[in-house]
């Protein structure tokens, strides 16, 4: 996943997701600009409370799995020095 410099747009698996601030969406903070499908994007949390609802764990992209496991062990997120 990549973000624009302003963090108002996310790019994920060929989708362009725009921040939904002020749109009154009930359970989303981003939406797909082509399909209007709604998404909740959140950063990882070391206490593993990554999911929006329910006890199941987060969905982690295959390409991010190693970095996620390292983050849970105390490493900084890629591109960040403060972890």
N, C-alpha and C positions, 0 to 999 in steps of 0.2 A: 504494500500500500504506500502510496506517495500522497503528499499534500501540497497544495499551492503555497506560495510564500506567505499568504495571508491566513492560511488554515481554513479558508471558506469553502474550498473544493478538495475532495479526495478522489484519487484515481485507484481503482481496484478491479482487477480481472477484466479489463476492457470497459469498465463502467466509469462514468463521471458522476460523482455524488456531490451535491451541493448542500451546504449547511442550511438547516431548516429554521434558523432563528427567526422568530416573529411570525411564523406561518400557522401557529396554533395546532401543530401536529400532536396528537395525544401521546404516542409512544415511539417517537423517532427524533433524531437530531440531525439526520441527513436524508436526502431523497435522491433517487436516480433521475437525472435531468431528461432522459429519454422516455422512461416508463412510469415515472412518478412513484415507483416502488419505494417504500420507506425503510430506513435502516437505523439501528442504534449502534454507533461506534464509540468505543471506549478503550482507553489504554490499559495495559496489563497492571495487575495489582499483586504485590507479593503475598498478601493474605489470601490470595486465590478467590477473591470475591469479584471475579471478572464478569460474571453473567448479569444480565439485567434482572431476570426473575428465575426462580427455581434453583434446585440444588445441583443441577448438572454443571459440568465444567465448561469452559469456553471452547469455541471452535478456533483452532490455531492453524493457520496456513502451513502447509508442509515446508515451505521455504523459510518460515519463521520459527519452526519448532525448536531448533537448537538454541537460537537466541533467547527464546521464551524460557526454556529450561535453565539456561545460564542466568537469566534475569532472576528466576525464582531462587537461585543459589546465591544471589547478591551482586551479580555483575550489572554494570550500567547497560541501559538500552543502547542499541547501535546508534551512533550519532549523538549520544548524550554523555556528558562527563559526570553528571550528578546522580545517575541511576534513578 
